[in-house]
Amino acid sequence: MGRIMNPPVLRARLSILRGTLVVLLCGFFFWPGGSALAEDPDRPFPTRTGFSVAMGQIYDPNTDRALFAQMTGFVTMDHDRAAFFSTPDHLRFKLEATVGTGEDSPWNTLVSLNMLSLCYIDYLATETLRPYVEGGIGLLYTRRRWEGQGLRFLHNPVAGAGVHISPRGSEYSYQASLRFSHASNGGLHRNNKAMNAVLASAGILF
């Protein structure tokens, strides 16, 4: 069994996570393209910013210290802004920045930058619920390396599914999702032990 983390150390790590998240969110809110965040009546889902929190479980490599938590700031925009060609209205492009930690886990501490395509499943949508699938890739840095991991910088393919929830009369939307994550160095080092995890998250969009 993993040892219990010292409370002062835990409080310090949580303070670092909170401070980093504030910086990330400020960067997203004052992003130079912020004027494009206004709602577009011709689009069913306008460009939005938001943040989420997630709990994850590492299932490979197998370890009894496999839980970790992370916080993410993100911006979701029309996919046409990230492509050189027209794309369907139900596609969105998502940029996100994440900080996380786990109690004595191999992902202690991690930072990642990801870009994803998000596709709404509109035939399953209702007035308040809009399900989606998403997938993409990013760059992940881990402070601690697990056995067989040759590098601290790793490529990070992710895929998942979720739902956006828009309560009637609310200016905010909410999200819940389940995501799978893979981390490895892509063969750039002879030691390339991959780490795979599943994450459940909840968030808010402004």
C-alpha positions as CSV (number, residue, x, y, z in Angstrom):
1,M,0.0,0.0,0.0
2,G,1.2,3.5,-0.7
3,R,2.1,5.7,2.2
4,I,-0.2,8.6,3.3
5,M,1.0,11.9,2.1
6,N,2.2,14.4,4.7
7,P,-0.6,17.1,5.1
8,P,1.7,20.1,4.7
9,V,3.1,18.6,1.5
10,L,-0.5,17.9,0.2
11,R,-1.6,21.4,1.0
12,A,1.4,22.9,-0.8
13,R,0.7,20.8,-3.9
14,L,-2.9,21.8,-3.9
15,S,-1.9,25.4,-3.6
16,I,0.4,25.0,-6.6
17,L,-2.4,23.4,-8.6
18,R,-4.9,26.2,-7.7
19,G,-2.4,28.9,-8.6
20,T,-1.5,27.3,-11.9
21,L,-5.2,26.9,-12.8
22,V,-5.8,30.6,-12.1
23,V,-3.0,31.5,-14.5
24,L,-4.2,29.1,-17.2
25,L,-7.8,30.5,-17.0
26,C,-6.7,34.1,-17.0
27,G,-4.7,33.3,-20.2
28,F,-7.7,31.8,-21.8
29,F,-10.1,34.6,-20.8
30,F,-7.7,37.3,-22.1
31,W,-6.6,35.3,-25.1
32,P,-6.0,37.7,-28.1
33,G,-8.9,36.0,-30.0
34,G,-11.2,36.8,-27.2
35,S,-13.5,38.9,-29.4
36,A,-14.5,35.7,-31.1
37,L,-15.9,34.3,-27.9
38,A,-19.2,36.2,-28.4
39,E,-22.1,33.9,-29.3
40,D,-22.8,33.4,-33.0
41,P,-26.5,33.0,-33.6
42,D,-25.8,31.0,-36.8
43,R,-23.9,28.3,-34.8
44,P,-25.6,25.9,-32.4
45,F,-22.7,26.0,-30.1
46,P,-20.5,29.2,-29.9
47,T,-16.9,29.4,-29.0
48,R,-16.6,28.9,-25.2
49,T,-14.0,28.8,-22.5
50,G,-14.2,26.7,-19.3
51,F,-12.4,24.4,-16.8
52,S,-12.8,20.9,-15.5
53,V,-11.6,18.7,-12.7
54,A,-10.9,15.0,-13.2
55,M,-10.0,11.8,-11.3
56,G,-8.0,9.2,-13.0
57,Q,-7.0,5.6,-12.6
58,I,-3.8,4.2,-14.1
59,Y,-4.4,0.6,-15.3
60,D,-1.1,0.0,-17.1
61,P,1.5,-0.4,-15.6
62,N,-0.3,-2.1,-12.8
63,T,0.4,-0.3,-9.5
64,D,-1.3,0.1,-6.1
65,R,-0.5,3.9,-6.3
66,A,-2.6,4.5,-9.4
67,L,-5.0,7.3,-8.6
68,F,-4.4,10.9,-9.7
69,A,-6.2,14.1,-10.0
70,Q,-6.0,16.9,-12.5
71,M,-7.5,20.3,-13.4
72,T,-7.9,21.6,-17.0
73,G,-8.5,25.0,-18.6
74,F,-9.8,24.8,-22.1
75,V,-11.2,26.7,-25.1
76,T,-13.6,25.2,-27.6
77,M,-14.1,26.9,-30.9
78,D,-15.5,26.3,-34.4
79,H,-13.4,23.8,-36.2
80,D,-13.2,26.1,-39.2
81,R,-10.9,28.3,-37.2
82,A,-8.3,25.5,-37.0
83,A,-8.7,24.1,-40.5
84,F,-7.9,25.4,-44.0
85,F,-11.2,24.1,-45.3
86,S,-14.9,24.2,-44.3
87,T,-16.0,21.6,-41.7
88,P,-19.4,20.4,-40.6
89,D,-21.3,22.5,-38.0
90,H,-21.2,19.7,-35.4
91,L,-17.4,19.7,-35.2
92,R,-15.5,21.7,-32.7
93,F,-11.7,22.3,-32.1
94,K,-10.6,22.1,-28.5
95,L,-7.4,23.4,-26.9
96,E,-6.6,22.5,-23.3
97,A,-3.9,22.9,-20.7
98,T,-3.8,20.5,-17.7
99,V,-1.9,20.3,-14.4
100,G,-2.2,17.2,-12.2
101,T,-0.7,15.2,-9.4
102,G,-1.0,11.7,-7.8
103,E,0.0,10.5,-4.4
104,D,3.4,8.9,-5.0
105,S,2.2,7.8,-8.5
106,P,4.2,7.7,-11.7
107,W,2.3,10.8,-12.8
108,N,3.4,12.9,-9.8
109,T,3.4,15.8,-11.0
110,L,2.2,16.2,-14.7
111,V,1.6,19.1,-17.1
112,S,0.1,18.6,-20.5
113,L,-1.0,20.6,-23.6
114,N,-3.6,19.0,-25.9
115,M,-5.5,19.7,-29.0
116,L,-8.6,17.7,-29.9
117,S,-11.5,17.4,-32.4
118,L,-14.9,17.2,-30.8
119,C,-17.8,15.8,-32.7
120,Y,-21.4,16.2,-31.5
121,I,-23.8,13.3,-31.8
122,D,-26.8,15.5,-32.7
123,Y,-29.3,12.6,-33.4
124,L,-29.0,11.8,-29.7
125,A,-29.3,15.4,-28.5
126,T,-32.2,16.9,-26.5
127,E,-33.1,20.4,-25.6
128,T,-30.7,20.4,-22.7
129,L,-28.2,17.5,-23.4
130,R,-25.8,17.3,-26.3
131,P,-23.5,14.2,-26.3
132,Y,-20.2,14.1,-28.1
133,V,-17.1,12.1,-28.8
134,E,-13.6,13.6,-28.9
135,G,-10.0,12.6,-29.8
136,G,-6.7,14.2,-30.2
137,I,-3.1,14.3,-29.1
138,G,-0.8,16.4,-26.9
139,L,2.5,16.8,-25.2
140,L,2.8,15.6,-21.6
141,Y,5.6,16.3,-19.0
142,T,6.0,14.1,-15.9
143,R,8.2,15.1,-13.0
144,R,8.8,11.5,-12.0
145,R,9.6,8.7,-14.4
146,W,8.3,5.2,-13.8
147,E,10.4,2.1,-14.5
148,G,10.9,1.7,-18.2
149,Q,10.1,5.3,-19.1
150,G,13.0,6.8,-21.0
151,L,11.9,10.4,-21.2
152,R,10.0,12.9,-19.2
153,F,8.4,14.5,-22.2
154,L,5.8,12.1,-23.8
155,H,3.3,12.2,-26.6
156,N,-0.2,11.9,-25.2
157,P,-3.0,10.6,-27.5
158,V,-6.5,10.8,-25.8
159,A,-10.0,9.8,-26.7
160,G,-13.3,9.9,-24.9
161,A,-17.0,10.7,-24.8
162,G,-19.1,13.1,-22.9
163,V,-22.1,15.3,-22.8
164,H,-22.7,19.1,-22.6
165,I,-25.6,20.1,-20.3
166,S,-27.4,23.4,-20.9
167,P,-30.1,24.0,-18.2
168,R,-33.0,26.2,-19.4
169,G,-32.4,29.8,-18.6
170,S,-28.8,29.4,-17.5
171,E,-26.0,31.3,-19.2
172,Y,-23.5,28.5,-18.4
173,S,-23.2,25.0,-19.6
174,Y,-21.8,22.0,-17.9
175,Q,-20.0,18.9,-19.0
176,A,-19.3,15.3,-17.9
177,S,-16.9,13.0,-19.7
178,L,-15.0,9.8,-19.7
179,R,-11.6,9.7,-21.4
180,F,-8.8,7.2,-22.1
181,S,-5.2,8.5,-22.1
182,H,-2.0,6.9,-23.4
183,A,1.5,8.3,-22.6
184,S,4.8,7.1,-24.2
185,N,7.8,8.6,-25.9
186,G,6.8,7.2,-29.3
187,G,10.0,5.2,-29.8
188,L,12.3,8.2,-29.3
189,H,14.1,6.3,-26.5
190,R,14.9,2.6,-26.2
191,N,13.0,2.6,-22.9
192,N,9.5,3.3,-23.9
193,K,7.2,1.8,-21.3
194,A,3.7,3.2,-22.0
195,M,1.3,4.3,-19.3
196,N,-2.5,4.1,-19.9
197,A,-5.2,5.6,-17.8
198,V,-8.9,6.3,-17.7
199,L,-10.3,9.6,-16.4
200,A,-13.8,10.8,-15.3
201,S,-14.2,14.6,-15.4
202,A,-16.8,17.3,-14.7
203,G,-16.6,20.9,-15.8
204,I,-18.3,24.2,-16.6
205,L,-18.3,26.3,-19.8
206,F,-18.7,30.1,-19.8
